[in-house]
Amino acid sequence: MKRGSHVTLEDISLSLNEGETLAVVGESGAGKSTLIAAILNLLKPSAGEITWHDKPIRAARPALVMQEPRAAFNPALSLRRSVMEPVVAQGIAFTEGRLERLCAGLELPLDLLERRPDQVSIGQAQRAGILRALIVAPRLVLFDEPLSALDAVAQKHTAQLISGLQSEEEFAALIVTHDIGYAIAHADQVVVLKAGRVEETANAKTFALNPRSPYSRALRDAAISLGALEDAA
């Protein structure tokens, strides 16, 4: 995949099944954001293809949970109106009961959806962003640094809520994150990107115990030094 004459991703091969979580980790500039843009069809691969069950990736209705919680919303609209935009845009059948069930799973009071984005906390805005992504029942959800804007307590709580909803909805999740501890604790597989190439792919627990490459080991060891793997053991 190229931007102008610069190769940003090369020889990338990933596999993800429904209900599974794949975490893509790596330093800034490794190609993580480019990967998300390609899956969302915002960038066209110069070679190869991105498919879902042998169909174009759009068949999975990939949805995005953004890094900055309030960026997903129009500041002039209520959260409810923004949350419902994908339903209207895709013209899908919808019941109020689904909204209520998802809000319960996210511990998000229904009446809070009548507020504007600047009238709720960052954590509440992030959970509303997750709600917006899940409302149309996508088969694939992309999480772009979903916890980075939250404090430590909110990070752990939101990660648990995401895992609970994934068990119920059975969507596949691709998490792009710098947080190695989060990746290991909540993913089935970990993919390490380095300069646009896959450095390593491993089962999350195997990666936690014994990364194969020196680069991957350095990332893991940095997480250990920060205490980021305490909850992943």
N, C-alpha and C positions, 0 to 999 in steps of 0.2 A: 504494500500500500504506500502511495507516494503523495506528498504535498509539494507541488512544483517538481523540482528535481531531487528533493530530499526524501529518502526512504525512512518512514517513521515506524512501520511495522514490517517484518520480513519473516517468512516461513513460520507463521503463526498457525497452530492447529490446536483447537480446544474442543472438548466434548462435555456436554452437560445434559443430564436427564431430568425429567420432571420430578419435582420434589427434592432435588439435590441442590446443594450450595457449592459454588465454585468461587474461591477468593483469589483475586489477582493482586499481587503485591509487587512493590518495587519503588525505587526512588523517583523523585520528580524528573520528568523527561523520559521515563522508561517506555512510554507509549500507552499508559493505562487509559487516559482520556480519549486518545485516538481510537482505541478499541471500542469504547462505548459509542463514540460517534459513528463508527462503522456498523455496529449492531443496530443502531437507531436509523440507519440509512441516510445519515447526514454526510457521510463520506463514501465514495464508491471504491471498492477494492480494485486495484490495477490488475490483480490476478486472483484466482480462486473465488470462492463464494461462501456466503453465510446462510445456512439452512436450518430449518426446524422440522424434524421428521420428514426429511427429503423434500420439503417445500421451502419457498423463500421465507426468510426470517420474519417477515411481517405477519405470517400465519400465527406466530406466537403472541402477537399483539404486545411486543415488548414495551414495558412502562419504565419510567425513570423516577427514582427518588434522588433529588439533588442534594449537593453538599450544603448549600446555603438554604436553610429551611424556608425563608420567606420569598426566595427567588421564584418559587413555583407558582406564586399567586399574584394576581392583579391587586395592587394595594387599595384600589378604589372599591373592590367588590368584597362581599362577605365570603368567608371561607366556604360556606355551603355552595354558593354559585360557582366558585372556582373548582371545588371538588366535583361538581356535576358536569363540568364542561366536557370531559371525555365521554360521558354517557350521551350527551347531546350530539357531539361531533361524530360518534360512531353509530348513533341511532340504534342502540341496543336496548333490549328489554331490561327494566329495572324495577325493583320493589323497595319500598321504604324499609322493609324488614332487613334487607341486606345492609343498608346504610347503618341501621341500628346495631346489627350484629358486628359489623366491622368496628364501629365506634366503641362497642363494649370490649372487643378484643384489644383495642388500642388505649383503653381507659380514657376515652375522649368524650366528655359530656356533649350530648346532641345540641344543647342550647349554645355551647361555645362556637358552633359553626355559624351562628348568626353574626359573629364579630368579624372585624377586618383583621388582616394579618398583623398589623401593628398593635392590636389590642389583646394579643395573646403572648405567652412566653415563647422563647425559642424552642423549648422542648415540645410544647403544644403545637407550634407551627410545624415542627418536623413530623409529628404524628399525623397531623392533617395532610402533610405531603405524602406520607405512606398511604393514608386513606385514599387520596386522589389517585395514586398509582394502582391501588388494588380494586377500585370501585368497578372497573369493567372486567374483572376476573381475567387478567392477563396470564398467560402460561409462563412468561418469563419476565422477571423484574430485575432491573439494573439498579444497584445501590452505589452511588458515587460518593465515597467518604461519608456515609450516612450519620456517623456519630461525632464527626470532628468539631461541630459547632456546639456540642453539649458538654456539660460538666461531667465529672466522673460518675456521679450517682445516676444522672439521667442517661449516660451512655450505657451503663449496665442494664438499666431498666428497659430502655428502648430496644436493646439487642434481644432481651428476653421476649418482649412483645412481638418483635419481628419473627423470631423462631416459632413462637406459638401460633401465629397466623399462618406461617408457612406450612406447619403441620396440618392445619385445618384446610387451607386452600390448595395445597399440593402444587404450588408454583415452583418453577426453577428460579434460583436466585444467583445472580452474578454480582459479587461485591468487589468493588475497586477500593482499596484502602492502603494506607500507610501503617495501620495498626495491626501488627503481626499477632498480638495476643487475641484480638477480636477474630482475625482470620482463622486461627487455629481452634479457638473455642467454638466457633459457629459454622465452620465450613466442613464439607466432606473432602474436598480437594483444595490444594493451594498451588497456584501457578506463580512463579517468580519471573517477572519481566526485567530484562536488562538491555538498555539501548535498543529497544524495538524487537528484541528476540526473546524467545522462551528460554530461560536459564535452567529452570527445573520445574517439573510437575510431580507432585507427590500427595499421597494421603495426608490429611492435616496432622494426624497424630504422629505419623512417621516423620513428617517435616519438623515437628516440634522436637523430636528426640534426636534425629540424625539427618540434617540437610546434607545433600551430596556435594554440592559445589561450594567452593570457598566464599563466593559472593552471597549465596543463600545462607550459609552459616554465619556470615557477618551480620546479616539482617536479623537472624534469629538471636544471635548473641547480644545485639544492641537492644532488642526487646527484653531480653533477660535482665540486662543491666538497668533497664528502666522499670523493672518490676511488672512489665506488661503481660507476662505469661503466667502470673500467679493463678488466675482463674481458668487457665487452659489445661492445667495438669490433670 
